[in-house]
Amino acid sequence: LGVHKDYVRRADIIKRVDDINVLDDSAFTTAPWKDDPRVVKDMADLSNCLGVAWKIDREFVGKPILIPNERAWAVMPAFLEGKTLRLDAPGDPKHSIREVSIQGLGWMSFDGLRSHADSCSRGASSKPPLVERLLIDYEVVGEPGCGSIAVTPHEYRLLEDQYLAQQKGREASRSTLQTRPLDDLKNEAKARIQGNLRPVSKTSKEYGHVL
């Protein structure tokens, strides 16, 4: 099932992959439908009517995989509040993924998923891997706590977006500091110090102390 324009340009919405119906989001990236709210509604209606539990993702590992067709929301779920992805060094957020759970195969490494998805795309299987959960490393913002937790692909996307926004903010702050004149930074630091000083009492002058 899909949409077309003049029977020439077309985009899929529901595809039959092996023995299951899956949601195909190619209409989201194909003109003229990618900005059409009617297509978004059609995708939701068809998913509900047909009970579509999986959708195709082509970006996550660069090859088609199937992930749960979750209802998308922008708010971080309560159990992830205050947590952020933990990487050994700043870089690709996917480095925080320790393992992935594949339906029928169990847990494997992220690199293992890449290889499996690539093999399936070359004809080794008629069905892409069904990625159910991701085991990720996290840290608690402003606290020393850290650990690992299993999340859905959509929950990971929320954390990934948050991490990238934080990195962008840090880079912007560093850029601002690097481009500001040195005299401005010195004056700002001096004003901050003076603002924190309290008056010197008569008694304290004898000892040279500031109270």
Secondary structure, 3 states (H helix, E strand, C coil): CEEEECCCEEEECEEEECCEEEECHHHHHCCCCCCCHHHHHHHHHHHHHHCCCEEEECCCCCCCEEEECCCCCCCCCHHHCCEEECCCCCCCHHHHEEEEEECCCEEECHHHHHHHHHHHHHHHCCCCCEEEEEEEEEEECCCCCEEEEEECHHHHHHHHHHHHHHHHHHHHHHHHHHHCCHHHHHHHHHHHHHHHCCCCCHHHHCCCCCC
